[in-house]
Amino acid sequence: MAPLRIPADLFQFSTVDRSELYVAILHAFAEANDRLDTALGLDDLTAWLRSIGWGQPLSDELLVAALKQLGDWKLVDPIQDHTENYRTAADYERNNVRYSLSRRGEAAFAGVTHAMSVLASTGALQTAVLDAIGDRLRDLVAELDGGTDRRIFTTLMELEGHLEALRTNTKQFNGELQRLLRVEGVDLATFHDVKLATVAYLEEFLTNLEQRVHVIRQRIEDVLDRGVARLQRRALTGAELPSLSGTDPGPAWLDRRQARWEGLLAWFVGSELAPPRVEQLHTVGRKAIVTLLQVLDRITETRRRASSAVADFRELARWFSVVPAQDDLHRLWATAFGLTSARHAHLAAADPELIPASASWHEAAPVEVSPLLRSSGRVERFSRTARVRDVAQVRAARAERIAAERAELDAALALLDTGGPIRLSHFDRLDYFLFNHLRDLLGAALATTPNRSGHRAATTSDGRIEILLWEPADRTITTLRTPRGDFRGLDYIVNIRPVESAPGRRTGDSG
């Protein structure tokens, strides 16, 4: 995409002196255009300025000077009006020139309006928009099969509108979310409530997000099967574009439609070089939830500890300064710091007879104190080392059990080898062990996206067994019977085979 080149003086009207008057005049022209009144005289413009709330007195000289300046910036076009009947020369001099917004003026005011709306908006993650995108894709498929060109055009416009709303709201919400993750507020109570509400909002949006995206991808595949070029050509016919400038507007219109369709694919399908953006949105949402929960833990911990260690020591010092008696000071010291008398006075020397009972502690030889005495209140006790356990029998039993489980698994997978495509009803009755393996294979296949040929493919975790699965065209229901109950579901067509026997396949390929 080429870089945007904005004319240097396109938004100059919003930064110079009298910018409020210039913006008000453009606003008045925009309001008049909404009511199909495109050319305004001085009286008309004054009336529209009052209608939008301009209350300052405004002379004709000041208004004409402002319009001339806007004309120099090519935002307003003066138009000579020769259709009116003027009674006097002064009436002609005042009202023969009318003014209208130029295309550049419309763009400048639209840019300012959009900038102010972005500043006022916060964005949102709306599952209703995802559902609406899926519904419009379904409607496009139905209209392509038997609808009118006009209906295809209106449905395509609705789809693009929903996609643009998703892009804009997601971008704005992500910006607000990242700013929220960086902000550390003073009011912990307010930030706690805001972050907690944001976590709940993100969890509600991410619930069933993958299912909604899966539906949208399937319907995109349906449109691709019917041809995007055919869809856009029929929509162009239904648009009924006029050729006001003498050139065909069709090619440019089709280029815009193709760019919007590629944007839809970038959001929900992706490419070999970039994953779908909706997956990035899922990752960002999950990371934000984890970060917000960590912030909430810190806020909760701060609430739980109302003061710091410095404040605790200052309060303790204040208590020491007001305690009246010496004994009370000693009790406060012992309570605050727990430095009581030594607990190893009961320990004796290695040979107590060498040290008389009347000897002073200062004169007696030191006694070795175990480090465990301070932490646990117990001294070390040395005893005979335990006999080393013989684990040879345990290893042999474990190896035998693993080999038996491997043989049982190989036998089960060999029994599930279909030798080619068959229906699930072919199995009819299975023991519960085989049924569990078949169920795991079906679940792995159904969790994948069907390819262009319509089948799903998956392999076991060790990559030895592959399953190919097709949905039945007749949508029949079958029942598989097991000793623990019956399993009912679609009578899928499956082909279960070892990966080595799959023709033209390598280990790890997935169809």
Secondary structure in CASP SS format (residue, H / E / C, confidence):
PFRMAT SS
TARGET T0000
AUTHOR 0000-0000-0000
METHOD secondary structure of the structure
MODEL  1
M C 1.00
A C 1.00
P C 1.00
L C 1.00
R C 1.00
I C 1.00
P C 1.00
A C 1.00
D C 1.00
L C 1.00
F C 1.00
Q H 1.00
F H 1.00
S H 1.00
T C 1.00
V C 1.00
D C 1.00
R C 1.00
S H 1.00
E H 1.00
L H 1.00
Y H 1.00
V H 1.00
A H 1.00
I H 1.00
L H 1.00
H H 1.00
A H 1.00
F H 1.00
A H 1.00
E H 1.00
A H 1.00
N H 1.00
D H 1.00
R C 1.00
L C 1.00
D C 1.00
T C 1.00
A C 1.00
L E 1.00
G C 1.00
L H 1.00
D H 1.00
D H 1.00
L H 1.00
T H 1.00
A H 1.00
W H 1.00
L H 1.00
R H 1.00
S H 1.00
I C 1.00
G C 1.00
W C 1.00
G C 1.00
Q C 1.00
P C 1.00
L C 1.00
S C 1.00
D H 1.00
E H 1.00
L H 1.00
L H 1.00
V H 1.00
A H 1.00
A H 1.00
L H 1.00
K H 1.00
Q H 1.00
L H 1.00
G H 1.00
D H 1.00
W C 1.00
K C 1.00
L C 1.00
V E 1.00
D E 1.00
P E 1.00
I E 1.00
Q E 1.00
D C 1.00
H C 1.00
T C 1.00
E C 1.00
N C 1.00
Y C 1.00
R C 1.00
T C 1.00
A H 1.00
A H 1.00
D H 1.00
Y H 1.00
E H 1.00
R H 1.00
N H 1.00
N C 1.00
V E 1.00
R E 1.00
Y E 1.00
S E 1.00
L E 1.00
S C 1.00
R H 1.00
R H 1.00
G H 1.00
E H 1.00
A H 1.00
A H 1.00
F H 1.00
A H 1.00
G H 1.00
V H 1.00
T H 1.00
H H 1.00
A H 1.00
M H 1.00
S H 1.00
V H 1.00
L H 1.00
A H 1.00
S C 1.00
T C 1.00
G C 1.00
A C 1.00
L C 1.00
Q C 1.00
T H 1.00
A H 1.00
V H 1.00
L H 1.00
D H 1.00
A H 1.00
I H 1.00
G H 1.00
D H 1.00
R H 1.00
L H 1.00
R H 1.00
D H 1.00
L H 1.00
V H 1.00
A H 1.00
E H 1.00
L H 1.00
D H 1.00
G H 1.00
G C 1.00
T C 1.00
D H 1.00
R H 1.00
R H 1.00
I H 1.00
F H 1.00
T H 1.00
T H 1.00
L H 1.00
M H 1.00
E H 1.00
L H 1.00
E H 1.00
G H 1.00
H H 1.00
L H 1.00
E H 1.00
A H 1.00
L H 1.00
R H 1.00
T H 1.00
N H 1.00
T H 1.00
K H 1.00
Q H 1.00
F H 1.00
N H 1.00
G H 1.00
E H 1.00
L H 1.00
Q H 1.00
R H 1.00
L H 1.00
L H 1.00
R H 1.00
V C 1.00
E C 1.00
G C 1.00
V C 1.00
D C 1.00
L H 1.00
A H 1.00
T H 1.00
F H 1.00
H H 1.00
D H 1.00
V H 1.00
K H 1.00
L H 1.00
A H 1.00
T H 1.00
V H 1.00
A H 1.00
Y H 1.00
L H 1.00
E H 1.00
E H 1.00
F H 1.00
L H 1.00
T C 1.00
N C 1.00
L H 1.00
E H 1.00
Q H 1.00
R H 1.00
V H 1.00
H H 1.00
V H 1.00
I H 1.00
R H 1.00
Q H 1.00
R H 1.00
I H 1.00
E H 1.00
D H 1.00
V H 1.00
L H 1.00
D H 1.00
R H 1.00
G C 1.00
V H 1.00
A H 1.00
R H 1.00
L H 1.00
Q H 1.00
R H 1.00
R H 1.00
A H 1.00
L H 1.00
T H 1.00
G H 1.00
A H 1.00
E C 1.00
L C 1.00
P C 1.00
S C 1.00
L C 1.00
S C 1.00
G C 1.00
T C 1.00
D C 1.00
P C 1.00
G H 1.00
P H 1.00
A H 1.00
W H 1.00
L H 1.00
D H 1.00
R H 1.00
R H 1.00
Q H 1.00
A H 1.00
R H 1.00
W H 1.00
E H 1.00
G H 1.00
L H 1.00
L H 1.00
A H 1.00
W H 1.00
F H 1.00
V C 1.00
G C 1.00
S C 1.00
E C 1.00
L C 1.00
A C 1.00
P C 1.00
P C 1.00
R H 1.00
V H 1.00
E H 1.00
Q H 1.00
L H 1.00
H H 1.00
T H 1.00
V H 1.00
G H 1.00
R H 1.00
K H 1.00
A H 1.00
I H 1.00
V H 1.00
T H 1.00
L H 1.00
L H 1.00
Q H 1.00
V H 1.00
L H 1.00
D H 1.00
R H 1.00
I H 1.00
T H 1.00
E H 1.00
T H 1.00
R H 1.00
R H 1.00
R C 1.00
A C 1.00
S C 1.00
S C 1.00
A H 1.00
V H 1.00
A H 1.00
D H 1.00
F H 1.00
R H 1.00
E H 1.00
L H 1.00
A H 1.00
R H 1.00
W H 1.00
F H 1.00
S H 1.00
V H 1.00
V C 1.00
P C 1.00
A C 1.00
Q H 1.00
D H 1.00
D H 1.00
L H 1.00
H H 1.00
R H 1.00
L H 1.00
W H 1.00
A H 1.00
T H 1.00
A H 1.00
F H 1.00
G C 1.00
L C 1.00
T C 1.00
S C 1.00
A C 1.00
R C 1.00
H C 1.00
A C 1.00
H C 1.00
L C 1.00
A C 1.00
A C 1.00
A C 1.00
D C 1.00
P H 1.00
E H 1.00
L H 1.00
I C 1.00
P C 1.00
A C 1.00
S C 1.00
A C 1.00
S C 1.00
W C 1.00
H C 1.00
E C 1.00
A C 1.00
A C 1.00
P C 1.00
V C 1.00
E C 1.00
V C 1.00
S C 1.00
P C 1.00
L H 1.00
L H 1.00
R H 1.00
S H 1.00
S H 1.00
G C 1.00
R C 1.00
V C 1.00
E C 1.00
R C 1.00
F C 1.00
S C 1.00
R C 1.00
T C 1.00
A C 1.00
R C 1.00
V C 1.00
R C 1.00
D C 1.00
V C 1.00
A H 1.00
Q H 1.00
V H 1.00
R H 1.00
A H 1.00
A H 1.00
R H 1.00
A H 1.00
E H 1.00
R H 1.00
I H 1.00
A H 1.00
A H 1.00
E H 1.00
R H 1.00
A H 1.00
E H 1.00
L H 1.00
D H 1.00
A H 1.00
A H 1.00
L H 1.00
A H 1.00
L H 1.00
L H 1.00
D C 1.00
T C 1.00
G C 1.00
G C 1.00
P C 1.00
I E 1.00
R E 1.00
L H 1.00
S H 1.00
H H 1.00
F C 1.00
D C 1.00
R E 1.00
L C 1.00
D C 1.00
Y H 1.00
F H 1.00
L H 1.00
F H 1.00
N H 1.00
H H 1.00
L H 1.00
R H 1.00
D H 1.00
L H 1.00
L H 1.00
G H 1.00
A H 1.00
A H 1.00
L H 1.00
A C 1.00
T C 1.00
T C 1.00
P C 1.00
N C 1.00
R C 1.00
S C 1.00
G C 1.00
H E 1.00
R E 1.00
A E 1.00
A E 1.00
T E 1.00
T C 1.00
S C 1.00
D C 1.00
G C 1.00
R C 1.00
I E 1.00
E E 1.00
I E 1.00
L E 1.00
L E 1.00
W E 1.00
E C 1.00
P C 1.00
A C 1.00
D C 1.00
R C 1.00
T C 1.00
I E 1.00
T E 1.00
T E 1.00
L E 1.00
R E 1.00
T E 1.00
P C 1.00
R C 1.00
G E 1.00
D E 1.00
F E 1.00
R E 1.00
G E 1.00
L E 1.00
D C 1.00
Y C 1.00
I E 1.00
V E 1.00
N E 1.00
I E 1.00
R E 1.00
P E 1.00
V H 1.00
E H 1.00
S H 1.00
A C 1.00
P C 1.00
G C 1.00
R C 1.00
R C 1.00
T C 1.00
G C 1.00
D C 1.00
S C 1.00
G C 1.00
END
